[in-house]
């Protein structure tokens, strides 16, 4: 308790008041610390217990809608954060990138024949300054100029990284320090984004951030300091790398000398703006090749953007209970109607919804209390402000399974496949029954496994049907004996579609799936005549005898 009170007090004391009497010119800080938490999503910051980050936001400026670059993977985004540009310029397009094996060369080079980073930029401007990096993930160490840093330390754990940072701050009071913590990403891959373990890992990161801030007080640099907290990507399910908001939105928190207090930033913030913001704080010109811009509205004395320029879209409503996954909320109910409940973080908005797959408008029904769906269905929800401004749309697929419904599966364990193996020639580790064409319910391990899921889908109306698999890694879908979707290969969460003409009746459907490592996910969706796109309805699935 004493430590928590001490951290709360020092976080408040290190930040200047944003009062009318404040200095109109930006107050340059002599010390800058970036703490990058791998895989930390805005949802994680909101839902985990994060008193240190909450206090920083209260006494600084923040955005929960900062954007990554694509792909939403670690190397391209850490590089963009420190290089001030996207992958199309710095050439780091995947985690496979190595300096001597780059496919796309950097548009320009600085020190050490890589795209100029904030490390090299600060070193050129401040030849004698203490500049360095401490990182939990070894891959971060290949992204910056080694000759630009005073110290370069790789850590075996998040605790070790934080302790090295604490000692470094106390011993050398660095002008610029980058601290990388990797354990939140590990929790996302191991347990799933949105899982209790994932939120616990963010709470752990919050406590380590508190220890680092405490060290700045002991080193007596807290009054001349700006600290930035951010991430490289979010996640969905057990992975990332795709194009969903869950993967592509990250937190951006900035606090310290010259920073406005209790400001929720409305201007767009991009991950490559962070390098330019550091250069701005240090009073160092940013390289011409950088496309990132300082987040000026976070600073006292700088003008705020006007509503006429742009507005940040309202966030989408949230269906409850929150289900970790790729893009769709909604739950599976067994032997009972589905219960639809939705909320929004802003209590002043009005939530409108639809049940036919259309986008909710002001004329759509208003959600006032939870309601029941006997057979499940597709629910779309959208928030509107009092003046009619609309937010993003959330979609939920509710499914209901009754006695007699379900599918069968065969489960296989493998050595780390890169494409779908020939399951027909293999002996499954086990077989069983489950409710849907999903990994859940099969007892699959975290990686290196495969599934063959079989069943019948009841088609009630003749016509052309489109089927989609969303998978990480590869999948194929066969409908009525024909291959309709080929989504094979070793890849992150990816959607592939195909269509087929179907007649009413029970139609055989089979999904092949494998996971070769990392995140694991499988969803099968369809749409047809008068049927909006949705996860296969559980009450229309039957086992193949």
Secondary structure, DSSP 8 states (H G I E B T S, - for coil): -HHHHHHHHHHHHTS----TTS-SS----SEEEEEEETT--HHHHHHS--HHHHHHHHTSEEEEEEE--SS-SHHHHHHHHHHSS-HHHH---STT--GGG-SS--SS--GGGS---HHHHHHHH-TTS-EEEEESSGGGGGSS-GGG-SEEEE-SSHHHHHHHHHHHHHHH--SEEEEEE-HHHHHHHHH-TTSHHHHHHHHHHHHHHHHHHHHHHHTT-GGGEEEEEE-S---BTTB--SSSHHHHEEEEEEEETTB-SSEE--S--BTTHHHHHHHHHHT----TT------GGGBTTS----TTT--------EEES---SSS-B--EEESS-EEEEEE-S-TTSEEEEESSS----TTSEE--S-EEETT-EEEEEEEE-TT--EEEEEEEEEEEE-TTB-EEEEEEE-S--SS---GGGS--SEEEEESSSSSTTTT--SSSEEEEEEEEEEE-S-EEEEEEEEEES-EEEEETTEEEEEE-SS-SSEEEEEEEEE-SEEEEEEEEEEE-SS--EEEEEEEETTEEEEE--GGGEE---
